[in-house]
Amino acid sequence: MRLKNSPNKKVMVAMSGGVDSSVSALVLIEKGFQVEGVTMPLSGFMEGRHPGGVDPVEEARRVCQVLGIPHHEIQIDPYAQRCVVDYFVQEYLKGRTPNPCIQCNMLIKFKELFKKVRESGAGFFATGHYARIEDVRGEYQLKKGTDPEKDQSYFLYGIDPGILPEVLFPVGGMVKQQVRQLALSKGLPCADRKESQDICFIPEGDYKDFLKQKAGAGAFVPGIFKDHTGKTVGEHQGIGYYTIGQRERLGIALGYPAHVYRISPDENTIYVGPRECLLSKGFTARNFKSLGMNLQAGAVNVSVKIRYNAPDVPAKASSSTEQGEIRVDFARPQESVTPGQSAVFFDGDRVLGGAVIEASF
């Protein structure tokens, strides 16, 4: 927890009123830090109800009162927040499937909010993520959280490695049950609060309605479905409504379970076929962010996670000569490699970096 290495014991904890960030503050208090809570209002993201009807500012303030620590509301430029939303919408309109939580961590929480925390004079910034940071012979490394069911290191590969010495993940070495029990034992008001599975700016969980509201119904132009033989087999409602691997709500019957395996925005065509069409030998990716992964010396053996809920699989990553892209070859073919999703690279439990999937092959 690096307490002994810094004379500045002030830490600002990003708090949402949820159990993970609340217990993070509690753990730091018990470790001897000078803890203060900070909440970023969702005004730049939201245009109406808060997720689950819960206002994170008020919930976090309640927790801070119980813990006896100061609470601050820090405003982030709504334009910066909306960039995450705009990115989300535009990627879907291009037939891609984005991960807005990664963008938010990279551009908002660990950039804009971190800057504000640093300006406040705090020595550390903490969040409730299930991940760990370890000092390995003077090199700060991002690692997976102890709880394999809750590990969130996938979402954090875009953090600037230069700030890792100032970041703390207090619950990263705990499992969720421990976190709940600790919250209950201390009487925290969030102890039984249900976890939201929704994107924070889509509290109802219906991203299709959200896309229609943001982009307008005219942005979703109907087109055709083609099967793996090139035959037209139906009409789709607009490429933004579909993602790679999807088999539900296609509205077509081919006599076998059909999956979306390719989306072509230039043709406004969605290709469907049997499950084997989902298999890819590898992919190219862009916007590579390194946390210790050096591709200049040649190909690197890694394990890669191609979406949050996917298993790590062995692969080889190498530099590509085309516009700074990288190439990843799987040791064995994988299903549903999805453009727009992030591929995150690991060496055991260490995060080496990540990139945005461009195309499969």
C-alpha distance (Angstrom), angle and dihedral (degrees) to the residues before:
residue distance angle dihedral
M1 . . .
R2 3.84 . .
L3 3.83 93.2 .
K4 3.80 94.6 138.0
N5 3.79 94.4 51.1
S6 3.81 98.5 62.8
P7 3.80 130.7 58.7
N8 3.82 89.2 -157.2
K9 3.81 106.7 79.9
K10 3.80 95.6 173.9
V11 3.80 112.1 116.2
M12 3.78 128.5 179.6
V13 3.80 113.5 -149.6
A14 3.81 118.9 -154.3
M15 3.80 101.6 -130.8
S16 3.79 130.0 -168.9
G17 3.79 97.9 172.2
G18 3.81 89.6 -103.4
V19 3.77 125.2 126.3
D20 3.82 97.9 -106.7
S21 3.80 97.4 55.0
S22 3.82 91.6 38.6
V23 3.79 92.9 53.6
S24 3.80 88.8 45.0
A25 3.81 88.4 60.7
L26 3.81 90.9 46.0
V27 3.82 92.9 50.9
L28 3.80 91.5 50.1
I29 3.80 92.2 49.6
E30 3.79 89.6 52.9
K31 3.83 89.7 48.3
G32 3.80 90.4 58.1
F33 3.78 101.3 -103.4
Q34 3.81 123.1 143.6
V35 3.79 96.0 -117.2
E36 3.78 130.2 -161.3
G37 3.78 127.7 172.0
V38 3.78 124.1 -130.0
T39 3.78 128.5 -171.7
M40 3.77 128.7 -168.3
P41 3.83 109.9 -147.3
L42 3.77 114.8 -129.2
S43 3.80 93.2 -133.1
G44 3.80 92.2 118.2
F45 3.80 91.0 51.7
M46 3.76 102.7 34.9
E47 3.77 132.0 66.2
G48 3.78 100.0 -178.8
R49 3.80 135.1 -15.6
H50 3.76 122.7 31.0
P51 3.82 116.4 -122.4
G52 3.79 109.3 -76.1
G53 3.79 89.1 -1.4
V54 3.83 88.7 -75.6
D55 3.81 121.4 132.9
P56 3.83 104.2 -145.3
V57 3.80 92.3 -155.2
E58 3.80 93.6 56.8
E59 3.80 93.4 41.3
A60 3.80 92.1 50.3
R61 3.79 91.1 47.3
R62 3.81 90.2 54.0
V63 3.81 91.4 51.8
C64 3.80 91.7 48.5
Q65 3.80 90.2 52.2
V66 3.80 90.4 54.2
L67 3.81 90.8 47.4
G68 3.79 92.1 45.8
I69 3.79 95.9 -126.0
P70 3.82 132.6 125.8
H71 3.77 119.1 -95.5
H72 3.79 126.0 -151.5
E73 3.77 132.1 -168.7
I74 3.80 109.9 -146.6
Q75 3.77 118.5 -165.6
I76 3.78 117.5 -142.2
D77 3.78 119.4 -161.2
P78 3.83 103.7 -87.2
Y79 3.80 88.3 -141.8
A80 3.81 90.4 60.9
Q81 3.79 89.9 50.5
R82 3.78 92.7 47.0
C83 3.80 89.2 54.3
V84 3.80 86.4 71.2
V85 3.80 90.8 51.5
D86 3.79 93.1 45.0
Y87 3.80 89.9 49.9
F88 3.81 89.8 51.3
V89 3.81 92.9 52.2
Q90 3.80 96.9 42.5
E91 3.79 93.4 49.5
Y92 3.80 91.6 54.0
L93 3.80 90.6 48.7
K94 3.82 87.4 56.1
G95 3.81 91.2 54.1
R96 3.80 93.0 -104.0
T97 3.82 130.1 124.0
P98 3.83 111.2 -131.9
N99 3.78 130.8 -162.8
P100 3.82 106.2 -137.8
C101 3.82 94.2 -177.3
I102 3.80 90.2 65.2
Q103 3.80 90.7 49.4
C104 3.80 91.1 48.6
N105 3.80 93.3 50.6
M106 3.80 92.1 46.9
L107 3.82 99.3 42.8
I108 3.79 105.5 24.1
K109 3.82 117.6 21.9
F110 3.80 100.1 33.4
K111 3.79 95.7 32.2
E112 3.81 115.9 28.8
L113 3.80 97.3 24.3
F114 3.80 92.0 40.0
K115 3.82 89.8 54.7
K116 3.81 90.5 53.6
V117 3.80 90.9 48.8
R118 3.80 92.1 49.5
E119 3.82 90.2 49.0
S120 3.82 88.6 54.7
G121 3.81 89.8 64.6
A122 3.80 96.5 -109.6
G123 3.79 117.3 149.8
F124 3.79 94.2 -149.7
F125 3.79 141.5 27.8
A126 3.82 117.9 -151.0
T127 3.79 134.7 -170.7
G128 3.79 135.9 179.5
H129 3.79 95.9 -110.9
Y130 3.80 119.0 138.1
A131 3.80 96.4 -123.3
R132 3.79 136.5 97.7
I133 3.79 137.5 -133.1
E134 3.78 117.6 -153.9
D135 3.80 131.3 -173.1
V136 3.81 103.6 -133.6
R137 3.80 109.2 -174.2
G138 3.78 91.6 -36.8
E139 3.82 95.7 -42.2
Y140 3.79 116.5 109.3
Q141 3.79 109.9 -139.5
L142 3.80 130.5 -168.8
K143 3.80 111.3 -134.2
K144 3.77 139.2 -179.9
G145 3.78 120.2 -86.4
T146 3.80 117.5 -102.1
D147 3.82 93.3 -116.3
P148 3.83 106.4 73.9
E149 3.80 90.6 -162.1
K150 3.81 92.6 56.4
D151 3.81 103.7 30.2
Q152 3.82 108.5 140.9
S153 3.80 100.5 177.9
Y154 3.82 88.0 112.5
F155 3.82 89.5 71.0
L156 3.81 94.4 50.6
Y157 3.80 105.8 57.4
G158 3.82 91.1 105.2
I159 3.82 94.3 64.6
D160 3.79 114.2 121.4
P161 3.83 102.7 -107.7
G162 3.80 88.9 -141.6
I163 3.81 92.0 71.0
L164 3.82 97.0 49.3
P165 3.85 93.1 97.6
E166 3.82 88.1 60.7
V167 3.84 97.8 46.0
L168 3.81 125.7 88.9
F169 3.81 129.7 -168.6
P170 3.83 102.2 -169.4
V171 3.83 97.1 -178.5
G172 3.80 95.3 42.4
G173 3.79 91.5 99.2
M174 3.81 93.6 48.1
V175 3.79 134.7 78.1
K176 3.78 121.1 -124.1
Q177 3.80 94.2 -107.9
Q178 3.80 90.2 57.3
V179 3.77 90.8 50.4
R180 3.82 92.2 51.1
Q181 3.80 92.5 47.0
L182 3.79 92.5 49.7
A183 3.81 91.2 50.2
L184 3.82 90.3 49.8
S185 3.79 93.2 47.7
K186 3.80 91.0 53.7
G187 3.79 94.9 43.9
L188 3.79 95.6 -119.5
P189 3.82 111.6 175.1
C190 3.81 91.4 -131.1
A191 3.82 95.9 55.8
D192 3.81 94.8 107.7
R193 3.78 97.9 29.1
K194 3.78 111.9 134.2
E195 3.78 116.1 -119.6
S196 3.78 116.8 -115.0
Q197 3.79 116.2 -128.2
D198 3.79 92.5 -170.8
I199 3.79 130.9 98.4
C200 3.80 105.6 -98.8
F201 3.80 94.4 -120.7
I202 3.81 92.7 47.2
P203 3.82 100.9 53.9
E204 3.80 93.7 169.2
G205 3.79 91.9 53.7
D206 3.82 94.6 -129.3
Y207 3.78 102.8 123.7
K208 3.82 92.8 173.5
D209 3.79 93.0 63.3
F210 3.79 88.9 44.2
L211 3.80 91.9 53.1
K212 3.79 90.9 48.5
Q213 3.81 91.2 51.1
K214 3.80 93.0 48.3
A215 3.79 101.0 39.4
G216 3.78 100.8 25.8
A217 3.77 127.0 -118.4
G218 3.83 89.5 -89.5
A219 3.80 90.2 67.3
F220 3.79 90.3 67.5
V221 3.77 105.1 71.6
P222 3.81 115.6 -173.9
G223 3.78 115.4 -119.1
I224 3.76 140.7 163.1
F225 3.77 137.2 -72.0
K226 3.80 115.6 -137.7
D227 3.77 125.2 -169.2
H228 3.80 125.6 -134.6
T229 3.80 90.6 -86.4
G230 3.81 92.4 56.4
K231 3.80 94.9 -106.1
T232 3.82 118.3 141.4
V233 3.81 106.9 -118.2
G234 3.80 105.0 169.8
E235 3.78 148.6 -34.8
H236 3.80 126.7 -80.0
Q237 3.81 127.4 -151.4
G238 3.81 97.8 -126.5
I239 3.79 131.7 -46.0
G240 3.82 92.9 -106.0
Y241 3.77 89.8 70.6
Y242 3.81 95.9 61.6
T243 3.78 139.7 65.2
I244 3.80 136.9 -169.7
G245 3.81 112.4 -80.9
Q246 3.80 94.6 22.5
R247 3.80 115.7 143.3
E248 3.81 102.4 159.0
R249 3.81 125.2 85.3
L250 3.78 95.5 13.5
G251 3.80 94.0 129.0
I252 3.79 94.4 -141.3
A253 3.80 132.9 107.2
L254 3.78 118.4 -152.2
G255 3.79 100.4 162.5
Y256 3.80 91.9 -104.2
P257 3.82 135.1 57.6
A258 3.81 102.9 -77.0
H259 3.80 121.9 -155.0
V260 3.79 130.9 -167.2
Y261 3.80 104.2 -114.0
R262 3.82 102.9 163.5
I263 3.79 136.0 22.4
S264 3.80 117.9 -161.3
P265 3.82 111.2 -167.7
D266 3.82 92.4 -179.0
E267 3.79 90.1 59.6
N268 3.81 94.1 31.5
T269 3.79 83.9 -130.9
I270 3.79 131.8 136.3
Y271 3.78 118.4 -154.8
V272 3.79 119.6 -147.2
G273 3.77 132.5 -177.2
P274 3.80 146.6 137.9
R275 3.79 119.9 -47.3
E276 3.80 94.5 -93.2
C277 3.81 88.2 67.1
L278 3.81 87.6 69.5
L279 3.80 92.7 66.1
S280 3.81 119.1 107.0
K281 3.79 132.1 -178.7
G282 3.79 91.8 -147.1
F283 3.79 145.9 -47.4
T284 3.78 146.7 -125.3
A285 3.79 121.2 -119.1
R286 3.80 138.7 -169.8
N287 3.81 139.1 -156.6
F288 3.78 92.8 44.1
K289 3.81 115.1 -163.6
S290 3.79 116.8 -164.8
L291 3.78 127.9 -148.8
G292 3.78 93.9 176.5
M293 3.79 102.0 -38.5
N294 3.80 113.4 129.7
L295 3.80 115.1 -165.3
Q296 3.80 95.2 170.1
A297 3.79 93.4 85.5
G298 3.80 93.3 54.7
A299 3.80 140.2 -86.5
V300 3.81 117.4 -11.5
N301 3.80 126.7 -150.4
V302 3.80 108.8 -131.0
S303 3.76 142.9 152.0
V304 3.79 112.1 -116.1
K305 3.78 134.1 -158.9
I306 3.82 111.3 -156.1
R307 3.82 95.1 -167.2
Y308 3.77 135.3 4.9
N309 3.80 98.0 -94.5
A310 3.82 95.2 40.2
P311 3.82 122.5 103.4
D312 3.79 121.1 -111.3
V313 3.80 109.2 -98.5
P314 3.82 130.2 -170.7
A315 3.80 116.6 -101.7
K316 3.78 144.3 149.7
A317 3.80 120.0 -117.4
S318 3.79 124.1 -160.7
S319 3.79 139.9 166.6
S320 3.78 118.9 -92.1
T321 3.80 123.5 -147.3
E322 3.79 92.2 -140.2
Q323 3.81 113.6 96.2
G324 3.77 95.4 -43.0
E325 3.79 94.0 -58.4
I326 3.78 123.1 150.0
R327 3.79 127.7 -139.7
V328 3.79 124.3 -138.1
D329 3.81 123.0 -165.8
F330 3.79 117.8 -166.4
A331 3.79 120.3 -136.7
R332 3.81 84.5 -132.3
P333 3.84 130.1 8.9
Q334 3.81 117.7 -82.1
E335 3.79 133.4 -155.0
S336 3.80 129.7 -115.8
V337 3.79 103.3 6.3
T338 3.79 98.4 -174.7
P339 3.82 126.1 -155.8
G340 3.80 110.4 -129.3
Q341 3.78 94.8 31.1
S342 3.79 119.3 106.5
A343 3.77 124.0 -110.5
V344 3.80 111.3 -150.1
F345 3.79 122.5 -162.0
F346 3.80 125.8 -144.3
D347 3.77 140.3 -175.0
G348 3.79 100.9 -157.9
D349 3.80 104.3 -54.0
R350 3.81 94.6 -19.1
V351 3.81 119.8 103.1
L352 3.80 108.8 -132.9
G353 3.81 98.0 -179.0
G354 3.75 142.0 -76.3
A355 3.80 146.0 -129.2
V356 3.80 140.9 -164.7
I357 3.79 115.1 -95.7
E358 3.79 111.9 -116.1
A359 3.82 105.0 176.9
S360 3.78 140.3 -19.3
F361 3.79 128.1 -131.2
